[in-house]
Amino acid sequence: MPNDNITSSFPETRRDVSNLKNTAVDAAKDLASTASTHVNKARGQVQDLASHAQSEAFDQVGQFKGKASDLLDTARDYVLARPLTCLGTAFVVGILFGLSRRGSRD
């Protein structure tokens, strides 16, 4: 009797193992598909972020160039309006720099 029970239940166990294997294979395929979808979505988001960062960097560089140009124009206008003041200031700064360098050698 016990052998009949084992023999009769063995095909059912095989069928259950086969069903379990098929379920595991399907789950792995679904997982791979889902992972691929998320990777593609993340890749798109990273590309968008990089594009936005590049655009912002170019805007910042443009603003910096504009401000630097304005500063140089202002300095040029000041020197043209007050040349003697600028020469005197440069002379005094040169003297002070020379004295500080001379003092550090002693």
Protein Blocks (a to p, Z undefined) as FASTA:
>chain_A
ZZmmmmmmmmmmmmmmmmmmmmmmmmmmmmmmmmmmmmmmmmmmmmmmmmmmmmmmmmmm
mmmmmmmmmmmmmmmmmmmmmmmlmmmmmmmmmmmmmmmmmmmmZZ
